[in-house]
Amino acid sequence: MVQEFVLSYARMIASHPEALSIVVEPMDEYGDEITLYADPTDVGKLIGKEGRMINAIKTIISGCKAKGGKSYRVNVKAAA
């Protein structure tokens, strides 16, 4: 559920939504790490000025923690 949200939200922001991909890796039994790979020109848009865009995504995801009990770490990286 969280992965789909992050991907759909990022598609609305990105200039190249077809280049987006997401990888979820478990950190421990209490949390997962979500890495969003984007076109290098879109990385700045997804992070936002002073990190506001990515922080907004993290704030919404923190609501999922209250519901499901799992923590999430979100990273944005340029696709190779």
PyMOL commands that set and color helices and strands:
alter all, ss='L'
color gray80, all
select helices_A, chain A and resi 2-13+17-19+43-47+49-68
alter helices_A, ss='H'
color red, helices_A
select strands_A, chain A and resi 21-28+31-38+71-78
alter strands_A, ss='S'
color yellow, strands_A
deselect
rebuild
show_as cartoon
